[in-house]
Amino acid sequence: MAEAELAGADDRTIRFKRLRFVPASPARLSYRVEEGDRPDLAAYRTIGDPEQYWRLCDANLVLRPADLTARPGRRILVPGPGG
């Protein structure tokens, strides 16, 4: 994420992260969350890379990764290549 700075009225510098807009991710597949699933496991099983869990979060408009797999049986969307 891009960082930014803002000069405060008292000459303090306030550093913050810029807002990240989630691009539309066309989902081509879905995945049923299993008991004990975690976001990294779901990403490994669907995308092949556990560090790509954020792509599943983006495709499902989930802000907290843990919410992605909190309900066993839920179907989550899986983005296609490059999505």
Backbone as a ProteinNet text record, in pm:
[ID]
protein_1_A
[PRIMARY]
MAEAELAGADDRTIRFKRLRFVPASPARLSYRVEEGDRPDLAAYRTIGDPEQYWRLCDANLVLRPADLTARPGRRILVPGPGG
[TERTIARY]
82.7	0	87.6	42.4	116.7	105.8	214.2	215.1	205.2	155.1	142	172.9	197.3	224.9	136.6	104.8	24.5	86.6	106.5	162.6	49.6	62.4	-39	-23.6	-122.6	-120.3	-7.8	34.8	141.2	277.9	292.2	417.3	455.6	361.9	387.8	360.4	434.5	410.8	330.8	217.9	131.8	147.3	195.4	213	94.9	47.9	-65.9	-60.9	-138.1	-150.9	-266.7	-247.4	-355.9	-460.2	-582.3	-692.9	-671.8	-692.4	-678.1	-816.9	-841.6	-968.9	-958.8	-1056.1	-1056.5	-1109.6	-1027.7	-1074.9	-1176.5	-1260.6	-1356.1	-1278.3	-1305.4	-1236.7	-1339.1	-1342.2	-1439.2	-1408.5	-1505.2	-1486.5	-1529	-1445.6	-1473.7	-1514.1	-1473.2	-1499.1	-1551.5	-1595.3	-1629.7	-1567	-1559	-1498	-1584.6	-1610.5	-1688.1	-1592.6	-1610.6	-1526.1	-1548.3	-1438.2	-1444	-1418.5	-1460.1	-1434.4	-1283.9	-1242	-1100.8	-1023.3	-1089.9	-1022.3	-973	-862.9	-809.9	-793.5	-784	-768.3	-648.4	-537.2	-419	-439.7	-510.9	-538.5	-633.7	-736	-830.2	-757.8	-666	-590.3	-500.2	-438.5	-353.1	-434.2	-551.5	-634.8	-695.8	-718.2	-785.4	-690.8	-594.6	-503.3	-367.6	-333.4	-205	-95.9	-131.5	-33.1	-100.7	-57.6	-123	-110.4	-7.1	11.5	-82.3	-161.6	-255.3	-396.1	-407	-538	-608.8	-532.3	-592	-673.9	-638.6	-718.3	-856.2	-864.3	-994.2	-1074.8	-1008.2	-1076.4	-1131.2	-1051	-1096.3	-1216.2	-1210.9	-1319.5	-1449.6	-1439	-1557.7	-1590	-1517.6	-1537.4	-1532.1	-1431.1	-1410.2	-1294.4	-1316.6	-1211.6	-1118.6	-1171.7	-1090.6	-1072.3	-951	-928.6	-995.4	-998.9	-1060.2	-1208.5	-1274.7	-1417.2	-1442.1	-1341.7	-1354.9	-1390.2	-1329.4	-1347.3	-1415.1	-1481.7	-1542.9	-1661.6	-1731.2	-1851.1	-1829.8	-1808.8	-1796	-1922.6	-1902.1	-2014	-2040.9	-1987.9	-2007.7	-1933.8	-1994.5	-1927.7	-1862.8	-1733	-1662.3	-1621.8	-1614.8	-1576.7	-1426.2	-1379.9	-1237.5	-1208.6	-1120	-1089.5	-1009.8	-1026.8	-951.4	-809.1	-727.9	-590.9	-588.9	-502.4	-488.6	-599.3	-696.4	-807.8	-791.2
-117	0	124	222.8	347.6	423	486	566.1	713	791.1	934.3	1006.5	1135.5	1218.6	1342.4	1391.5	1512.1	1597.3	1724.7	1815.5	1865.8	1842.9	1888	2035.1	2091.6	2233.7	2267.1	2170.7	2194	2148.6	2143.4	2104.3	1958	1877.1	1733.3	1672.3	1568.7	1495.4	1370.8	1355.6	1240.1	1148	1026.2	927.1	830.5	794.5	703.6	626.4	520.2	438.7	493	500.3	545	434.7	475.2	382.5	298.8	170.3	79.5	45.1	74.9	40.8	-99.9	-181.5	-321.1	-326.2	-374.8	-385.6	-498.3	-486.5	-594.5	-718.5	-829.2	-954.9	-1054.3	-1073.8	-1169.8	-1310.5	-1370	-1504.3	-1607.6	-1705.2	-1809.8	-1940.7	-1955.1	-2078	-2043.7	-2145.8	-2126.9	-2241.7	-2222.4	-2319.4	-2327.8	-2448.9	-2467.1	-2474.7	-2384.3	-2378.7	-2504.5	-2567.3	-2689.6	-2657.7	-2747.4	-2732.6	-2719.9	-2620.8	-2601.3	-2525.6	-2484.1	-2406.5	-2273	-2228.9	-2095.5	-2028.5	-1896.1	-1827.7	-1876.6	-1903.8	-1950.1	-2089.6	-2176	-2310.3	-2304.4	-2220.4	-2205.2	-2151.9	-2057.5	-2002.5	-2109.3	-2192.6	-2298.6	-2398.6	-2434.3	-2534	-2480.4	-2351	-2294.8	-2227.8	-2152.1	-2075.5	-2143.8	-2223.4	-2292.6	-2218.1	-2106.1	-2026.7	-1971.7	-2015.6	-1970.6	-1820.7	-1757.3	-1614.1	-1529.3	-1592.1	-1519.7	-1514.5	-1539.4	-1536.1	-1403.3	-1295	-1162.2	-1153.6	-1235	-1235.6	-1294	-1395.8	-1451.3	-1347.7	-1276.3	-1171.5	-1064.1	-1021.3	-919.7	-968.4	-1090.6	-1143.7	-1156.4	-1174.6	-1191.9	-1067.9	-958.5	-832	-850.6	-924.5	-952.2	-866	-791.3	-704.5	-777.9	-867.9	-945.1	-1085.6	-1128	-1261	-1374.3	-1365.4	-1472.9	-1488.7	-1381.1	-1388.9	-1473.3	-1484.3	-1559.4	-1705.5	-1764	-1907	-1932.8	-1833.6	-1846.6	-1942	-1956.8	-2041.9	-2162.6	-2281.5	-2401.6	-2421.2	-2463.8	-2484.8	-2365.5	-2250.4	-2130.2	-2147.4	-2100.7	-2100.1	-1963.9	-1965.8	-1841.3	-1839.1	-1719.5	-1702	-1708.2	-1765.5	-1778.5	-1703.6	-1602.7	-1527.8	-1611.6	-1581.2	-1650	-1597.4	-1652.7	-1606.1	-1457.4	-1385.9	-1243.6	-1160.6	-1222.8	-1149.1	-1120.2
0	0	0	-68.5	-75.6	56.2	93.6	214.7	178.2	271.4	249	379.5	368.7	485	479.6	598.4	610.2	718.8	690.4	790.4	878.7	1009	1103.3	1134.5	1199.3	1233.5	1330.7	1410.2	1508	1455.5	1324.1	1256.3	1277.3	1323.4	1331.2	1195.1	1160.3	1036.8	1071	1004.9	1026.9	907.2	931.6	825.3	827.4	709.3	700.8	570	565.2	443.8	361.8	232.8	145.1	133.4	110	93.8	-32	-20.9	-135	-186.6	-311.6	-372.8	-430	-399.3	-443.3	-586.3	-678.9	-817.4	-831.5	-929.8	-956.7	-999.4	-934.4	-964.6	-1018.4	-1149.1	-1202.1	-1151	-1085	-1029.5	-1132.6	-1152.2	-1249.2	-1181.2	-1056.8	-982	-843.3	-772.1	-631.4	-552.1	-422.7	-332.5	-207.9	-160.3	-37.7	79.9	175.1	294.5	377.1	417.2	497	643.7	730.6	874.2	896.8	972.1	1002.5	895.7	789.9	684.7	739.7	683.9	710.3	574.4	571.5	442.8	362.1	430.4	357.3	298.9	371.6	318.8	200	209.5	98.6	-24.4	-4.9	-117.4	-179.2	-95.8	-148.1	-230	-179	-247.7	-376.9	-385.7	-503	-601.6	-550.2	-635.4	-646.8	-543.7	-545.2	-470.4	-404.7	-331.8	-205.9	-88	35.1	60.8	4.7	25	-60.7	-144.8	-230.3	-170.5	-38.8	27.3	6.7	-8.2	-25.8	-154.2	-255.2	-378.7	-353.2	-268	-230.5	-152.1	-62.5	14.1	-79.2	-175.9	-271.2	-351.3	-400.8	-483.7	-405.3	-273.9	-190.1	-107.3	-132.6	-61.3	90.2	134.6	276.4	324.7	433.5	487	582.9	663.9	757.8	701.6	674.1	616.7	694.6	825.7	905.9	873.3	833.7	799.7	674.6	590.2	465.2	491.2	593.7	620.6	755	809.6	941.9	944.7	830.8	827.1	736.7	794	711.4	627.4	503.5	413	322.3	358.6	276.1	143.8	36.3	-94.1	-114	-143.6	-170.6	-317.1	-370.8	-510.7	-526.2	-634.4	-663.5	-792.5	-788	-909.7	-1007.6	-1133.3	-1237.6	-1244.9	-1331.1	-1348	-1382.5	-1315.7	-1340.5	-1280	-1213.5	-1154.4	-1010.5
[MASK]
+++++++++++++++++++++++++++++++++++++++++++++++++++++++++++++++++++++++++++++++++++

